[in-house]
Amino acid sequence: MTTIRTICLAALTLGLAACGDNATERAATGGLGGALVAGPAGAVVGGTVGAATAR
């Protein structure tokens, strides 16, 4: 059960990382989503993914 929950939360984090119009907004939403899923390490990963997905 925890594996399914973790996968779903990770998918939500990646979805949040795609929110925003510029790199700053995407990094912020990705960081927040990552923090909800995995704490400080997740915030770093979410922020990085958010910034990397900016156009």
ROKOL-343860 format. One line per 2 residues: number of its first residue (from 0); for each residue x, y, z of C-alpha. Coordinates in pm, 1 decimal. Each point is the difference from the previous one (the first is absolute). Example, Ala and Ser with C-alpha at 12.3 -4.5 7.8 and 13.67 -1.06 7.14 Angstrom:
BEGIN
0) 1230.0 -450.0 780.0  137.0 344.0 -66.0
//
This chain:
BEGIN
0) 0.0 0.0 0.0  279.7 243.7 78.1
2) 164.4 -61.7 -337.1  -316.5 96.6 -185.6
4) -39.7 306.5 221.6  360.1 106.8 -59.8
6) -34.9 -38.9 -376.9  -320.1 205.9 -1.5
8) 156.0 274.3 209.5  306.6 8.4 -225.8
10) -224.5 38.6 -304.6  -181.5 287.5 170.3
12) 333.9 165.1 72.6  100.0 -15.6 -363.5
14) -337.6 142.3 -94.2  47.2 289.5 239.0
16) 346.2 58.9 -139.5  -161.1 75.7 -334.4
18) -219.8 279.0 141.5  100.9 356.8 -74.7
20) 97.6 220.7 -288.4  371.1 47.1 66.4
22) 292.0 -180.0 164.2  -48.3 173.1 335.8
24) -365.9 -97.9 31.3  67.4 -355.3 -111.4
26) 287.3 -37.0 245.9  -218.4 134.0 282.2
28) -295.2 -229.6 -67.6  230.7 -296.5 -54.0
30) 177.0 73.4 326.9  -327.0 16.9 190.5
32) -123.6 -324.4 -151.1  327.9 -172.5 71.3
34) -1.5 120.3 359.3  -345.9 -147.9 50.3
36) 107.2 -336.9 -132.8  353.5 -49.3 126.5
38) 94.2 286.5 228.5  312.4 211.9 -58.0
40) 157.7 -235.7 -251.3  -323.0 -8.6 -198.3
42) -11.3 379.6 -1.8  343.6 13.1 -159.6
44) -91.6 -258.7 -261.8  -338.8 159.1 -70.6
46) 152.7 344.6 -38.2  266.9 -131.3 -234.1
48) -251.2 -185.0 -214.7  -224.7 305.6 -7.9
50) 280.8 226.9 -114.9  118.9 -252.5 -256.0
52) -343.7 -29.4 -159.3  -27.0 374.5 -64.4
54) -0.4 107.4 -361.5
//
